[in-house]
Amino acid sequence: MLSTTRIERLLSTIHEGSGPVLSAYLPVDPETTRGDPRALVTRLRSTFARLDVPDALTDRIAAEVASGPIAARTLVVFEGPDVSERLALQSDVPVVDRTTGHFEAAYGDTPHVAPLLLAIDRSERLGVVFVDRERVRFLEAFLGEIEAVHDATSQLEPDQPHVASSSKQVRPAYTAARDDAHVDRQQEHRRTVRDRFYASQRAPLETFLDERGIDRFILLGPERSVAAFEAALPSHLAKRIAARTSSLFDADASPGAILEKLRPTLDALTRERQEELVDKIADGEQASVHGTAETLTALQRGRIATLVVPWRPGSERAVFRAKSSGWVGASERDARDHDGAGPVERVELMTVLPALAQRFGADLEFLEADARDRLGNGELAGLLRW
């Protein structure tokens, strides 16, 4: 499973000033390519040609892609004098410009890390609790991958069968039928044992969430099992439930099968989170700023807590950076106003934005599709600290 530590190490390794770096996000679609990388190589060459990537570097990456099936849904490539990294993301990241067919890529002194940050942002690290009667499993889902962490099974007492069977009694026709009280007692005993078992999983669940830095979790399983498990949780854990999802047919389903079952839920949670962010801006729930020029100014004055970035693959927006101070303005005049007569350079907004957000301590949040369109005009926005 791709760890946050490795991503942080990568982001600290690739930095501006280490020479021209190729940054590329290759959309590997197993259903379309059927294991044949030739279509991807053709798209790669077309994308790199518009960036003036040296032929030798293009040929090297193309040969790497053509050498065999890629075990990823999105392949991230960073290649430069001081860096040679590959990340095999198991999630579909929106990186293809549908008008040109080109994918997100850049070649220059500033590494293009925005799509990688987008992939991380849209893939909340979530816990999964799969409850199926006398079994509870904990899993971690992140960046299109899933890892089994905990598996516990209730131990019923030996003299209590898992399936209660009624005995056949022979009685005179004139006597009244007796209720199967023993069946009721067995079922009540099983419920008691189940509830105790679910209660015993509270501490392991809290440890699992806290040790892995997981804020929320999804409850998966038969409706009755999910309801009983949730009822056994203290309120502070119940508040961390992100969603409840119906079970798979197979209680022994593999982690991969569980992930496929959860993909619609994970996508819905991403959309929900982005919509809530737009609501805060649109409804004035929190002080905010809107517009690229205004947002860049507020960001560099330390006023923005959360920088909101509309994402559209292939979109380009030039901004201007004063070389001596590093101030970034939406126009050349904005940059010069903060740097006197010093030199100003034209840069791509999405290329410089991640480092700018980090420099001024702002969280970076991306908006896609409907949430992006609600914000309007593709302009930056921000939630203010003050």
N, C-alpha and C positions, 0 to 999 in steps of 0.2 A: 504494500500500500504506500502511495506517495505521501511522504511525511511533510508537515509544515517546516520542520527543521531543514530538510533538503531544499525546499523552495526558498526559505530565508537565506540559506547559504548561497544559493544560485544568484539571488537578487543582490547580495552583497559582493559577489564575485564580478558580475558584469556591471560596469559603471562607465560613465562618460570619461573619455580621455585615454582609453586603453587601445586606441586605434580603431579603424573601421570594423564594425561588427555586423554580421548578417543575422537578422532576427526574422524567423519565419514560422508560420503556424499552418501546417499542412492538414487539410481536412481529409482524413482517411475514412472512407465510407466502405466498410466491408461488403455491404449489400450491393453497392454499385460496382465496385472494382472486382468482386468475386476472386480476390487474391491476385488479380493482375494489376501491377502498379503502373502500367504504361500510360493510362489516362492521367494519373497523378503526376507523372514525370512531364507530360506535355503541358499540364497546367503550371507546373513548377517553372519550366523554362520560360513560358509566356510571362509569368509574374516577375521573375528575376530580370528579364530583358528590360522591362520598363524602369528598373531600379539601377541599371548600369552595374549590376554585379559582375565582377571579373569572370570571364569564360571558364577559367580553371576552377574557380570555386563553384560555379554553377554545375560544371561537369562532375565535380566530386560529390556534391550533394545529390545530384540526379542518379549517379551510380549507386550511392548508398540506398536511395529509395527503391531503385530498380532491382536491388540484389535479393529481395524476398519480401514475403508478407510482413506487414508492420503490425505488431500487436498493440494497437492503439486506435482510438477514434479521432484524436487530434495529436499530431506529432509536433512538438515544439523544438525548434532548432536555434541554437545560438552558436555562431562560429566566427572567431576572430583571432588576432595574434595571441591573446592571453586567455582565451576561453574556447572550449569545445564541449558543449552540453547538449543533451537530448532529453526531453521529458515526454514520456508516452502517457498522455492523458486518456483516461477511459471515458471521457465525457465529450459530448458534441458541443463545441464552442462556436458561436456564430461568427465566423471569420471570413466568409465568402461574400464578395461583392456580386450580387446577382446580375448586375448590369454588364459586368465585364468578365465574370468567371474567375477573376484573380482573388487570391487569398491574402490575408494580412501579412505583410512583410515589410522590412525596411533594411537599408544598408547605409550605415553612416557612423559617426562618432558616438551618437547617443543610442543605446540599445532600446528597442521597442518592446517594452514589457507590459503595456496596457492590456493586451489581450490575455496575457497570463493572469494578471490581476483580476480581469473580468471573470476568467474561469474559476478563480478562487472565490470571488465575491458571490457568484451565482450558485455556488455549491456550498451551502452551509454545512458545517460539520455536524452531523446528526447521529443520535443514538437510535437504535431500533430494538424494541423489546417485542419478541415473538412469543406470545403466550398461547399454549395449546393444552388445555386441561391440566395434566400433571407435569407439564414441562415448560420451562422458561429459558429463553435464549437471549443474550445481549449481543448486538452487532454494532459496528461503527460504519457509517456511510459517509464518504467524502470524495469529491472529484471523480464521480462515476465508478468508484471502487467500494467494496464492502469487505469487512473483516469480522470473522466470528471471534468473540472475546470470552463469552461465558455461556455455559450450558448446564442447567440443573434440572433434576427430575425428582418429583416427590416420591418418597418411600412410604407406600401404604403398608400397614401392619400385615404380616403374613396371613393371619386368619381373616382378613377382610378382602374378598375377591374384588377385582376391578369391575366385573359385570355381575350385578345382582340378579339372581335367577329365582323365580318364585317356585315353591314346591307344590306338587299336585297332591291335594288332600282328598281322601275318600270319606264322605260323611253321609248320614241318612238324608233323604230328600226333604224331611220335615224340619231339619235344623237350618238356622239362618247362616248365610255365608259370612265368614270372618274376613276382615280386611287383611291385606298382606302387610301387617305391621312390621314384620322383620325386614321387608324390602324398604319400607320407609326409614327404618332405623339405619340400614346400610347406606342409603342415599344421604341421610343426614350426617352420618359419620364421614362419608367421603367429602361432603361439602366442608365439614369442620377441618378435616386434614388438608384439603385444598387451600382453605383460607389461611391456615397456619403456615402452609408452605409459601403462599404468596407473600404473607407478612414477613417471612424469613428472607425474602429477596429484596427488601427495602434497603438494607445496609449495603449489600453488594451493588445494587443499582446506583446508589448515591456515590459510592466509591468509583465505579466505572465512569460515571459522568464527570466527576471532578478531576480524576486522574488524567482523563483524556481531553479535558478542556471543552466539554460538550455542554451547550446551554439547554438544548431541547432534545426531545426524543419522540419517535413515532411508536404508537401501540399497534401491533399487528396480531390478528388472531380471530377465532370465532367470537361472535358478539358477546356471548355469555362469559367466556373466559376473560375477554378484555374488560368487561364491566366489573367482574369480580376482582381482577387484579387492580384496576383503578381504585376500587373501593377500599383496597388494603393499603393504598398509598397515603402518607401524610400530605397535608395540603401543600407544603412547599415543594414536594416532588410532583404532585398532580398538576401544579401550575406550569410545569415545564413540558407538559405534553403538547406537541406541535400538531399532531393529527392522529386520527384513529382509522385504521384500514382493515377491511375484511380479510379473512385468512386465505391461505393457499389450500388446495385440496390435500397436499402432502405435508404432514407435520414434520417430516424429516427432510424437507426441501433444502437444497444446497444454498449457500450464501448467494451464489449467482442467480438462482431462481428467485430468491427473495428480493434481490436488487431489481430484477426485471418487473416483478410485481409492484415495486414501489416507485418506479420511474414516473408514472403520472402524478403521484402524490408529491414527489420531490419537485417536479416542474411547477405544480400548483403552489407549493410553498414559496418558491422563488418569485413567482408572479405576485403572490399575496404580499410578500415583503416589499417588493418594488412599488406596488400600488399604495401601500401604507406610507411609504416615503413621500410619494407625490401628494398624498392627502395632507401631510404635514405642511407642505409648501403651499398647496392650493388653498387650504382652509385657514391658513394663518395660525395653525395650532402652535407653531414655533416660529420665532423670528427668522426670516430668511432673506436671501438676496437672489435675484434672477437676472440673467444676461451675462454673456461672457466677459465683457469689459468690467462690469461692476463686480462680478464674482472674483475675477483675477485680482482686482485691487483689494477686495476684502480678505481674500486668502493670504496675500502677501503682507497684510497688516495684522495677521494673526487672529482675525475675527471669526474664521470659519471652523466649525467643529466637524461638519460632514460635507464633503465636496460631492455634489451630485452630477454625474457625467452621462449624458445621453449617448448610447452606443449604436452606431450604424456601420456595419462593415464597409470598408472602402471609402468612407467619408474623410475628407481632408479639410483641415482648417489651419491656415497659416496664422501664427502670432509672431511677435517680435521681442527679442531678448537683448537687453543691454549687456554688452560683453563684460564691462568692468564690474557692475553691481549684480548682474544676474536677474534684474527685474524683468518680468515678462508682461507685456502689454498687448491688448487686442489690436492695437494699431502701432505703426512706427512712431507716431507722435506720443502715444502713451509711454512707450519705452524711453524715448528721449527726454520726456518731462521728468523722469526719475534718474536720468544719467547725464544731464547736460549735453555736451557736444560729443560725447564718447561714441564709439562705433556700436551699431545695432545690427543684429543678424536675424534673418527670417528663419523660423523653425516651425515644425509641425506640432500643433497643440497636443495631440495624443502621445507624442514622443516625450515631451518635456513635462507633461502634467503629473505623472506618478512621482517623480523626484521632487517636484514643487510641493505636492501634497505632503510628502514625507518631511520635507524641510520645515514646513510650518505646522506640523502636527495635526493634519486633518485626515479623518477617515475618508476613504475613497469608496463611493457607491455608484454602481452603473445601473442605467435604466435601459430596458429593451422593449420593443414592440409597443403594446398599448400604453404602458406606463411612460415610455419615452415620448410617444405622440401626445399624451395628455399634457406633458410639460411644455411642448410646443417649440417650434423653430430650431430645435437642436442646440439650444443655448445652455451654457453651464448654469448651475444654480448651487446654492449652499445653505445649510442650516447654520445659523450664527450662534456663537458663544455669548455675545453681548451686542 
